[in-house]
Amino acid sequence: MGFTIGGSRGILDIRTGARRRGRTSGRASDCTSVAEFTGLWGWEAVPGARASAGACSCGRADCPSPGAHPLDQAPTVPAGATLDDVTESWGQFPGAAVMLPVGRAFDILDVPEAAGRRALVRMERMGLPLGPVTVTPEGRAHFFVAPGSAAELGSLLYRMGWDDAALDLHALGPGSFITAPPSDRGGLGPVRWLRAPSLDTATQPPQARLVLGTLAYVAHRSPAG
């Protein structure tokens, strides 16, 4: 099955496949979700570990991030991969969580969930450009921003006058991975969309400078913890 990002035929093919194949097994449903990330949104995806009762499916007793990291030697499913491509590669890792590499199609601004929710409402009222936003079961909000944003965070905060403030605001860049909805993270529950992706927001997330001021302001005013 061919696919072109943004093409209505490709969107129809994937979503029809979700209805048709998703009924057959959880594995087929997982593959359909991954194909949406790769085919619709233009993201790469990597099979990730899961955790149960504190034990990671990677088998390491000393795993530093149980259920929150890519599986060793798992292949990266490239952006643009079709449902057939995903089924062939992802089928080797049944039940794997979906991990998204950061620093390629997007970077992440990470803030407490409560601050993220308040900031998102404020930014929507202001009409600011926004990308996808997820919330994790650990209580963090992840704002998708343009790649390269993590490297610029320090200088941006300095120029905005927030460099001396005690902010629970961090950036994730190359080398990091986030868990994609609706995969479970660390055995704590699923990651959820606070603002779901669309063709425009997924392929062209905003520059960090456009949303960072509001995020910093709200994070600064939010009570610790």
C-alpha positions, -999 to +999 in steps of 0.1 A: +000+000+000+015+034-010+011+065+011+018+102+006+016+124+037-013+147+033-029+127+006-066+118+011-062+084-004-035+075+021-055+087+051-085+067+039-064+036+034-049+037+069-082+045+087-101+019+067-074-006+076-078+003+112-115-006+111-109-038+090-078-052+107-082-038+142-110-062+149-088-093+142-062-088+170-046-064+194-014-068+174-031-056+142-045-026+161-010-018+174+003-018+139-024+004+127-016+030+154+021+029+145+012+033+108-008+065+116+023+079+134+046+071+104+022+075+075+000+104+086+022+124+109+056+117+094+072+105+126+096+076+133+086+050+158+105+024+178+092-006+198+095+000+235+095-020+267+066-024+291+066-027+328+045-048+352+048-047+390+079-027+386+096-053+364+107-042+329+100-065+299+136-059+288+146-085+314+171-063+332+168-065+370+186-032+373+167-014+344+169+024+352+137+032+333+113+002+335+087+003+307+099+037+295+127+030+269+131+015+235+138-023+233+175-032+227+182-038+190+146-029+180+144-014+145+133+022+139+102+023+117+109+052+094+086+081+087+064+074+057+062+036+065+030+020+053+007-003+072+022-033+054+057-021+063+048-016+099+031-049+102+062-067+089+086-050+113+064-044+144+049-079+143+082-091+157+076-072+189+040-081+200+027-058+228+056-033+225+049+002+236+053+029+209+083+051+215+089+083+194+125+095+188+129+132+198+151+156+179+142+146+144+106+157+135+102+175+168+116+184+202+097+185+235+091+211+261+083+193+294+063+209+322+040+197+351+006+186+338-013+212+358+008+240+344+006+226+309-031+224+310-034+260+322-008+272+296-026+254+268-059+271+276-041+305+277-023+299+244-054+288+226-072+319+237-043+340+224-044+322+191-008+311+193+004+283+169+004+250+187+016+215+181+005+182+196+005+179+234+006+148+255+002+141+292+020+112+309+008+091+339+038+107+359+020+140+356+040+157+329+028+176+298+048+173+267+045+201+241+058+192+206+079+220+192+103+224+162+135+203+162+164+222+175+144+238+203+162+219+231+195+234+221+181+269+221+162+266+255+189+283+276+194+312+253+157+317+248+150+317+285+178+342+289+164+366+263+130+363+278+143+371+313+135+337+328+170+323+331+172+331+369+138+318+377+133+284+394+112+267+366+101+231+364+105+234+326+128+212+306+135+204+270+140+170+254+161+168+223+182+143+202+188+110+220+155+112+240+124+091+234+088+097+245+060+072+249+032+078+224-005+076+232-021+053+240+008+032+251+014+024+288+044+041+304+063+025+332+033+004+342+016+035+355-011+039+328-015+052+293-001+084+278-029+105+265-034+133+240-041+167+256-040+182+221-041+156+193-020+159+162-032+171+128-015+172+095-003+207+099+007+206+136+025+172+133+046+181+103+053+217+113+053+221+151+058+257+163+091+273+171+098+271+208+100+309+211+063+312+202+051+292+232+079+293+257+070+327+272+035+314+282+048+281+294+075+298+316+050+323+330+025+297+340+051+272+353+066+300+374+032+308+389+022+272+395+028+259+430+056+234+433+045+197+432 
